[in-house]
Amino acid sequence: MPPRYRYEEIADDLQKRIAAGEFPPGSRLPSRRELIAHYEVTEPVIDRAMQILRVKEITETLPGVGVFVREQ
């Protein structure tokens, strides 16, 4: 199995946390700054993880407001 990028691991972790109900549909995810501190990574890594969740249609971003879990 090839090594995984950190942003993939973070996206998977957030997806599991969403599935477990930690972030229910309609809820706002932690801010970029909070995620950077929690995962101890840089801003581009968090941005890439957020992009994965958006492409999978798990989250939606409201500019200037935040990232929210989509209603399924």
Sequence and secondary structure as in RCSB ss.txt:
>XXXX:A:sequence
MPPRYRYEEIADDLQKRIAAGEFPPGSRLPSRRELIAHYEVTEPVIDRAMQILRVKEITETLPGVGVFVREQ
>XXXX:A:secstr
     HHHHHHHHHHHHHHTTSS TT B   HHHHHHHHT  HHHHHHHHHHHHHTTSEEEETTTEEEE   
